[in-house]
Amino acid sequence: MTYRQVFRFWLPLALAWLLMSVESAGIQGVISRKPDAETQLAAFGLMFTLSVLLETPIIMLLATSNALARDRQSFRLLWRFMMGVNTLIAVAALLMAFTPLLDIYLGDVLGIPQHIIEATRPGMRIMFLWGAFIGYRRFHQGVIIRAGNTRYVGFGTLVRVLVSGSVAIGLGAVTTLVGIEIGAVALLLAVIAEASYTYLVSRTDVNQLLETPRPPNRPPITYRQAARFHLPLAITSIITMMVNPAIERGLASMPDAVQSLAAWPIILSLMWFMRSGGMAYQEVVISLDDSETNHRLLRNFTLRLGACLSLIMLIFASTPLIQIYLGAILGVPDDLRKLVVIGAQAAFLLPLLTTLHSYFRALLMLCNRTFAIYQAISLGFVLTAAIVWGGIALGMHGITAAALGLTLGHGFELAYLFLSYQRGKAALRLHWKSAMAMT
């Protein structure tokens, strides 16, 4: 294996994550040009982070199907497992959207102003099936990636972005829908389009699995085994996404709460854009780290990739490029731009940390030490929340405290992941031997 091969495997996955970040930024650009932009941007950010929080148990279905779907028996069992989890996600989102749970969560727990809660409600009602479609899509993406067809993942995301952008621009131009309703409809229709595309292009790889019998010397996979593999990953995703509500709780206590809550989703989408290459790297390591030689090459690629991504973010956030992006492209109100710049500059190390996270998480998955990932995220969440709330209590602006908390929390998680990997190296060597035997 060469660096060129790793790059070609990684690039479509990175473009898929990159396009997803463009989707959110594009919708924010439409909302910024609608009436009551600050309230609608804050509501859109809350709707998006809450919807992501609700669908976190299925985010890692991609990793689960990638790692465990090997033949007819395992695919069929994992498909039923996926459908069961998706049903639970849809019910939870339905209850959040149509019962007082939304007021309890946003009002009593996060302390969000009431007029922003009311602005968030219509979007949540439109989006209640969003997570289920994402789960279906990510399950089939895992099968596609395992087969080496990563380009289809990028094409699917391109379909999603084109649909969301077209719908958002069209609704913004010809309807009187408020900003969050435009954003919710665009997101829902886009993920339905991407799920449909992914289903169609996965048929060849799925049929190949369905035609592959379980080897006689390998016992059938069980729901218990699937749950034991997936549950720590799901819990990890949930805790990861709980960081945003913790930050939103801190921002809601600021004197400029509406402005801070409106600026934060723009900062998040910018960080997502810059971190997308690192987020995509986990599947690369899971798929390609099958020998000691490849392991060393992937380690070196990791360091170079992470350093380049952080350097790009630092340059972007410290030059007029960010003002062009916020003004000419997104049309962000003037009073929010300074907050966005502060947050982006303070978080420039996150792309490097994200890439290293993906690398060590993948290694721990290959070692079957997924519980260590959950432990690292849990400790990192506590540290992040403590820094954000403590910084605000000591007089630090909420945006600065949030960026600093995320950076230090990720740094602590990385240290824990590294130590856990060091303890699991023997299991990784067994994985390499097994991979060599299968080839």
N, C-alpha and C positions, 0 to 999 in steps of 0.2 A: 504493500500500500504506500502511496505517496501523498504529499501535501496537496497536490493537485486533485487527487481522487477524493480526499476528505473535503476539500473546498467545494467540489462539484456535488457531493452528497449533501453538504450543509446548506449551500446557497438557496435551493428551492424552499427549504424549511425556513430559512431566515427571511426570505422574501414573503412567505406566508404570514409570519409574525409581523413583519414590517407593514404589509398591506392592512393587517388588522388594526394597527395603530393609526394608519392613515384614515381608516373608516371613522374612528371616533373623532379625529381632528376635523375631518370634513363636515361631519354633522354639527360639531361645535361652531364651525364657520357659518353654517346656515342659521343656527340659533342666535349667534352674535348679532345678526342683522335683522332679527325679529324684535317686536316690541317687548319691553320688560326683560331685556337680555340678561341682566345679572341674576334675577330670580330664576329664570328659565335655565341658565347655565348651571346654577347651583342645584336645581331640581334634577336636571339631566345627570349630573355627576352622582347625586344620591341614588337615583334610579339605577344607573349603570352599576355602581359598586354593590348595591343591594342585590341586583339580579345576578351579578357574578358570585356574590357570597352564597346565594341560594343554589347556584349550579356547581359549586365547587366539588361536591362529591363525585361528579362525573368528569371533571377536567382530566383526571389521570386515567380515564378509560383508554386513552391513546397509549399510555405506557403499559397498561395492563394487557391490552390486546396485542401490542407489539411484543411483549415478553412471553405471553402464555399461549397465544393462539398458534398452534403448530400443526393441527390435524382436524379431522372431522369432529371428533368427540369434544375436543377443547373449544373449538369455535362455536359449536352449538350451545354448549353450556355457558360460555361467556356471553353469547348473544342474549340468552334468556336472563342472565345476570344483569346485563346492560339495560334491558327493557324494564326489569323490576326497579332498578335504581332510577331510571328516567321517570317512571310513574310516580315515585315518591317525591322527586324534585318538582314535578308539575303540580302535585297536590299542595306542597308547601308554598309554592309561588302563588297558587290560587287563593290560599288562605291569607297570605300576606296582602294580596291586592284587594280583596273584597271583604275583609273583616277588620275590626279595630286593631289588629296586630300591627298594622303600619303606623298608627298613631302611637302605640306603646313603644315600638322600636325607635322610630325617629324622634318622637317627642320626649317620652319618659327616659329612654336609655341614652340617646345621643344629644338631647337638648336642642334639636333643630327648631328654629322659629316656625310658628304655626302656618304662616302664609307660604313658606317653602314646602311644608308637608303637603298642603292642599295642592300645590303645583305639581308635586311628585306623584300623587295618586293616579291621575289618568294614564300616565306612562306605565306604571306598574300593572294596571289592568290590561293594557294592550300586550304587555311583554310576558304574560304568565306561562306561555308555552316555549319561550325562548330557550330556556335551559335544557328542556327535553330534546329539542332539535340539535343542540350543541352536543349532547351526550351521544346521540345516534351518529352524528358526523365524526366525532373524535374516535369512537370505537372503530369505524371503518377506516379512518386515517391510519390507525395503528397497524391494521392489516396491510394497507398500501405501503407504508414505510418499511415494514418488515420484508416485503417483497422487493424493496429497492426502488420503488416507483415514486420517489419523493417529488418529482416534478408535478405530479397530479395534485399534491397538496397546495403547491403555489398557484396552480391554475384555478383550483377551487376557491382559494382566498381572493384571487383576482375577480372571479365571478361575484363573490360576496361584496367586494368593495364597489364594483361597478353598479350593482343593484342598489346598495345602500346610498351611494352618492347620487345616482339618478333619481331615486325616490325622494331623498331629502331635498334636492334642488327643485324637483318638480312640485312637490307639496309646498315648499316655501314660496314658490313663484305664483301658484294658481289657486291656493286654498287659504282659508283664514285660520287654519289649525295653529295652535300655540306651539312654541319651540319644542317642548318635551313630547308632545303628541307626534310631531314630525319625526323626532329622533327615535321614538319607540316603534313607529310603523316601519321606518327605514331599517332599523336593526332586525326586527322580526322577519320581514320579507327577505332580507339579505341572507339570514342564516338558514331560512327554508330553501332558498335557491342553492346555497352551498351544500347543504345536506343532500339535496336531490342529486346534484352533480357528483358528489363523493360516492353516493350509492351506485350510480351508473358506472363510474370508472373503476370501482372496486370489484365488479362482478367477476372479472377474470381471476383475480387473486383469491376471492372468496370461493369460487368454484374449484380452484386448485386445492384449497384446504378441505373442502367437502369431499374431494376425491382421494384424500390422503388418509389412510387408516392409522389408527394409533398403533405404534410399534408394540409387539407382544411383551417386550421386556420393560415397558414403561407403563405404570399403573394409570388408570384414567384420572383426570383431574376432577376434583369435587368442588361443590359450592363453598365448602369450608376453606379449601386451599385458595380459591379465587378471592374469597373475602379476606383471608389472612394476608394475601399479597396486596390487595387493593385498599383495604381499610386504613392502614398507616398512611398511604399516599393520599387518600381522601381527607383524612384528618389533617395532614400536612397542608393541603390546599385550603381547607377551611380556616386553619389558624393563620395561614399566609394572608388570606383575604380579610380576616378580622382586623388586620393592621389598619386598613383604610377606615372602617368605622371608628376605631380608637383615635385616629388622627382627626376625623370629622368631629368627634366629640370635643376634642381640644379646640379645634377651629371655631366651633359653635360658641365657645365661651369667650372669644375675642371681642373687643369693642367693635371691630369692623367685621363681624361674623359673616354678613352677606357677601362682602367682597372677598373674604378669605375662602369661603365655601364655593364661590364662583371661580376663583383663580385656581383652586387646587385640582379640579378635574383637567384643566388645561395643562398644568404641570405634570399630572399623571400620564396624560396622553403623550406628552413630549418625552418623558422618561421611558415610557413603553416603546416609543419609536427608537430611542437610542439603545435600549436594552434588548430589542427584539432578536438580534443576532445571537446574543448569549442565551436567551430563553429557548431558542431553537436547538441549542447545542446538545441538550440532554439526549435526544433521540439519536443523534449522530454517535455518541459514545456507546449507548446501549446496542446499537446495530453493528458497530465496527470494532469495538474493543474485544477481540477474540484471540489475541496472542500477546506475548510480552513485547514483541517488536512493534505491533500496532499501538500498544499501550503507551510506549515511549513517544511515538510520533504524535498521538492525540494529546498527550500532556504538553508537548511543545507548542502544538497548534493552539491549545487552550490559552496559554499565556500570551501569545502574540495577538490572538483575536481579541481577548479582553482588553489588553493595553490599547489597541487601535480604537476600539469602540469608546473607551473613556476619553481618549485624546480627541476624538471627533466631537463628543459632547462638550468638552471643555472649550474647544474652539468655537463651536456654535453658540454656546451660552455667553461667551465673553467678547463677541464681535457684533457688528451691526446686523448679522444674519438673523439673529433672534428677533430684532425689531421689525425686520422685513416680514418674517414669518407671522408674528403676532398682529402686525398692522395690515399689510397689503394682502396677506393670504387669509388669515382668520377673521380680521376685523374686530379684534378684541378691544373692548372699551379702554380708554387711556388709563383710567384709575386702576385697572387690573394688571397692566403690563409690567409695572415695576415689581409687583409681587411674584409674577411668573418668572421674571429674570432672576430674582433672588433665589427662588426655589431651584431653578435649573442649575445655577452656578454652585449652589451648596451640595447638589447631589451628583456631581460629575463622576465620582468613583463608582457609582452603582452599576454601570455597564460591565466593568471589570469584575466586580463582586458577583454579579449575576452569572457571568460566564463560568467563573470558578465554581459557583453553586451547582450549575447544571452538570459540570464535569464530575464533581464528587458525589452528587446525588445518583447519577447514572452508575458510577462504580459501586455504590452501596446497594443499588438495585440488583446489579449483577452478582453481588456477594450475598444476596437475600438478607440484607440488614436494613430493610426499609424502616424498621422501628426507630433507628438512629436518626433518620431524616425527620420524623415526627418530633423527636426530642429536641433536635437542633432548632426547628421552627418554633416550638413552644417557648424555649428559652429566649430566642431572638425576639419573639412577639412581646414578651414581658419587658425586655430591655428597651425595645422601641417605644412602647407605651409609656414607660417610666421616664424616658428622656423627653418625649414630646410633652407630656403633662407637667413634668418637673421644669422643663425649660420655659413653658408658658407661665407657670407659677412664679418663676424667678424674673419675669419681665421680658423674656425673649419673644419675638414675634412668632406667631403660630406657624407660618410658612417655613421660617428658618428652623424652628424646632422640629417640624415634621421631616424636613430633608436631612437634618443632622441625625434624628432618631432612626430613620430608615438606613442611613449609611452605617452607623455604629451597630445597629441591630443585625444588619447583613454581615458585617465583619465578624461579629461574635458567632453567628450561625456557621460561617465558613470555618472558623477555628474548630468548632465542635465537629463538623462534617469531616474535616481533615483528620482529627484524632480518631474518629470512628472508623474511617477508611484504613488508617494505620493498623487498627486492631483486626481488620477483616481481610488483610492481604492474602492470607492462606486460602480463604474461600474464593478469592478472585483467581488464584492460580488453578484451583480445581475447575473453575469455569473455563479457563483457557484450555485445559486438557480435554474437557467435555466437548468444547467447540472443535478442537482438532480431531477428536474421534468421530464426530458427526460428518466431518468433511473427508 
